[in-house]
Amino acid sequence: MAPPTLANRPHPGWAVLLYGPPPEIQLLAGELGDSGLEIVRIGHHFFLQAPEVFNPLSTAEEVAWAAAAVLQQLNTAARLRYAVRLPIHSGTAILVNREASGIRMMPTAPSRKSKETAPALSGFPWGEIWTAARQRPHLARALDLFALGSAAWNLRQTFDEVIRELGPQWEAWIAEHGRAASEDCAWFRATVFGSTPQRPGLSRRSGFPWPKNRTRAMPPLAAKTFVRTILEQLILLRFKDGRS
């Protein structure tokens, strides 16, 4: 892996300490794109700078909380791409003065192998995902909730935020993705939400027809895959809307 290259000094303003393996921090730095986020090195430590987010804040505690939220959404982008969480955590905030020196991380992100199929978001840096989420409160909330894990409560709340983001036409939007997506939606809404239908028919929580030969609750992995796929497609939709 190539070492970081010398570049400009860190920007004056708030910077938040990052904890984690340097290769993973380097991976994250290469995925920030044009999001306005940067990872800089001051001495032997790495810091996250996000001027648009951090600089309006007045205390180190506020900045640290904001950095934790930013890192959580970046971790969600990592989960959508690679099905893993980055072992990177945020710490204390410092105020960088004009005399501060350091180097900026500008590496090429190394490849990471995954047993899952190539995700739909493979062409978008994590920083772009974060930028899109900042502009949509319900999408940002969905990413935050998905980052908390794969428990049924998290997946339910994530999907509810997806519905709020899409509005009244959410069922029509899911139906556009095919019969399998519609059946998975009915299965997810009926069982992951805590009830198992006694007989086939319409799900009480969805207008989609109940899928055949599925008499048990949706397994955790299937539920996670469904929510992850829907979340990926929603982010792609917002990218398309933003560029049209």
Secondary structure by P-SEA (a helix, b strand, c coil): cccccccccccccbbbbbbccaaaaaaaaaacccccbbbbbcccbbbbbbcccccccccaaaaaaaaaaaaaaaaaaaaaaccccccccccbbbbbcccbbbbbbbccbbbbbbcccccccccccaaaaaaaaaacaaaaaaaaaaaccccaaaaaaaaaaaaaaaccaaaaaaaaacaaaaaaaaaaaacccccccccccccccccccccccccccccaaaaaaaaaaaaaaaaaaaaaaaac
